Amino acid sequence: MTIAEYKLRMKAARLKKLDEDNFIHRQAWLVAQAQGYDKKGKPIFKTFKEFFDFQKNENIILGIDEEENLKQEILKDENFVNMLIQSNTTEEGG
């Protein structure tokens, strides 16, 4: 096995572990949703992502930069992209 193959296998092992962690956290999330309320009766965690950020952990394992990930998320937002396009065409025609 080459060093490159070893690194790839280690990355795959970390991703498999992340999937297992995700499963465990999802189970805990269901329990937390059933039992986890503050003194005012509101859930402690409002979203699963607040409880366990799978994407963030996956990005760390894959070596993806958070800033690059944010750019990709912004580009996925069609409303935002449409506003940018509209803004740029208005400025050019203005």
Backbone torsions as a table, in degrees:
resi	resn	phi	psi	omega
1	MET	NA	132.1	179.5
2	THR	-82.2	168.8	177.6
3	ILE	-62.7	-40.4	179.5
4	ALA	-62.8	-42.1	178.2
5	GLU	-64.6	-41.1	178.2
6	TYR	-60.3	-46.0	179.8
7	LYS	-61.9	-40.7	179.3
8	LEU	-64.7	-42.7	178.1
9	ARG	-64.2	-38.6	178.7
10	MET	-66.2	-40.0	177.4
11	LYS	-63.7	-42.4	178.3
12	ALA	-62.3	-40.1	178.6
13	ALA	-64.0	-41.5	178.7
14	ARG	-65.8	-37.8	178.0
15	LEU	-67.6	-38.1	176.6
16	LYS	-63.1	-43.0	177.7
17	LYS	-62.3	-38.9	177.7
18	LEU	-62.3	-41.6	176.9
19	ASP	-61.2	-41.4	177.8
20	GLU	-64.7	-42.7	177.3
21	ASP	-61.8	-39.6	179.0
22	ASN	-61.1	-44.6	179.1
23	PHE	-61.1	-46.6	179.9
24	ILE	-61.7	-44.2	-179.6
25	HIS	-66.9	-35.6	176.9
26	ARG	-63.8	-40.0	176.7
27	GLN	-63.3	-44.9	178.8
28	ALA	-64.0	-35.3	178.7
29	TRP	-60.8	-43.4	179.6
30	LEU	-62.8	-40.4	177.2
31	VAL	-65.9	-44.3	-179.6
32	ALA	-62.1	-39.8	178.9
33	GLN	-64.7	-35.2	-179.6
34	ALA	-75.7	-29.2	-173.1
35	GLN	-121.4	-21.2	-168.2
36	GLY	-89.6	91.3	177.4
37	TYR	-127.0	146.8	177.8
38	ASP	-80.8	-174.0	-176.6
39	LYS	-65.1	-23.7	179.7
40	LYS	-88.5	-1.9	178.5
41	GLY	89.0	9.3	178.9
42	LYS	-94.4	147.4	178.6
43	PRO	-61.4	141.9	179.2
44	ILE	-65.8	-45.5	177.2
45	PHE	-110.0	124.2	-178.0
46	LYS	-84.5	-29.7	178.6
47	THR	-132.2	157.3	177.5
48	PHE	-63.4	-35.2	-178.8
49	LYS	-62.4	-34.6	175.6
50	GLU	-61.8	-35.3	-177.2
51	PHE	-80.4	-41.4	-178.1
52	PHE	-152.5	111.9	-178.1
53	ASP	-92.3	91.2	-178.0
54	PHE	-60.2	-47.2	-176.9
55	GLN	-59.2	-42.8	179.8
56	LYS	-62.0	-45.7	179.7
57	ASN	-65.8	-39.1	177.9
58	GLU	-64.2	-41.7	179.0
59	ASN	-62.6	-37.7	178.0
60	ILE	-63.1	-45.8	179.9
61	ILE	-64.0	-42.6	-177.2
62	LEU	-81.3	-9.1	179.3
63	GLY	76.0	28.2	179.6
64	ILE	-87.1	131.0	-178.8
65	ASP	-70.3	135.0	179.2
66	GLU	-58.5	-39.8	-178.6
67	GLU	-64.3	-41.4	178.4
68	GLU	-65.3	-38.8	178.6
69	ASN	-63.7	-40.3	178.1
70	LEU	-63.0	-41.8	177.8
71	LYS	-59.7	-42.7	179.7
72	GLN	-64.4	-40.1	179.0
73	GLU	-64.5	-40.2	178.9
74	ILE	-63.8	-42.6	-179.9
75	LEU	-66.6	-24.8	177.1
76	LYS	-73.7	-22.0	-178.2
77	ASP	-79.1	99.9	-175.0
78	GLU	-61.1	-39.0	-179.9
79	ASN	-60.8	-43.8	-179.9
80	PHE	-64.6	-44.8	179.8
81	VAL	-62.4	-42.8	179.3
82	ASN	-63.0	-39.0	177.6
83	MET	-64.5	-40.6	177.8
84	LEU	-62.4	-45.3	179.7
85	ILE	-62.2	-44.7	-180.0
86	GLN	-63.5	-42.3	178.7
87	SER	-61.6	-44.3	-178.8
88	ASN	-69.1	-37.3	179.4
89	THR	-72.1	-32.2	177.8
90	THR	-66.8	-42.1	179.8
91	GLU	-65.9	-38.7	-179.2
92	GLU	-68.6	-39.3	-178.1
93	GLY	-80.6	-17.0	-172.5
94	GLY	-70.8	NA	NA
